[in-house]
Amino acid sequence: MKKEQRKKIFMGRQAEKWQEQLWKKLLYRLSQTRSKEAVEYILTKLLSNHEKRILLKRLAVMTLIKSRRSYREISEILWLSPNTVSMIKKNFFDSTLQHVSYYASRKKNIRLGSKHSSSDLSFNNSVLVEIIDGFF
């Protein structure tokens, strides 16, 4: 491997490490914020309208799954494909993976279905239950 290629790999790893540290710092700061207005201000400044819509659709998918709606019903309500609904659910419950789109999972031949046990798919074990409860 050429020196230039090694340098790019090293810089990529450094960037990933830096991003992870920054993410943890953001989460810590948000957890220490006592005012809803301050959290809203921070998120409004950080997220574009498009990013907010994506986040809200993911939350809506999980809320509708919790209310026992079918993938087809959810896809019709939110204008998403059933495959997208499935991938959101799989990403939500698989703690070993970062978010992966349906397209990316097929492109990389990621097989998520075999990694889940029935206990992994329980809403009772999910940290986001508190967030999802009460959305609809």
Secondary structure as GFF3:
##gff-version 3
##sequence-region A 1 136
A	DSSP	alpha_helix	3	32	.	.	.	ID=ss1
A	DSSP	alpha_helix	36	46	.	.	.	ID=ss2
A	DSSP	alpha_helix	49	66	.	.	.	ID=ss3
A	DSSP	alpha_helix	71	78	.	.	.	ID=ss4
A	DSSP	alpha_helix	82	93	.	.	.	ID=ss5
A	DSSP	alpha_helix	102	107	.	.	.	ID=ss6
A	DSSP	three_ten_helix	113	115	.	.	.	ID=ss7
A	DSSP	three_ten_helix	123	125	.	.	.	ID=ss8
A	DSSP	alpha_helix	129	132	.	.	.	ID=ss9
###
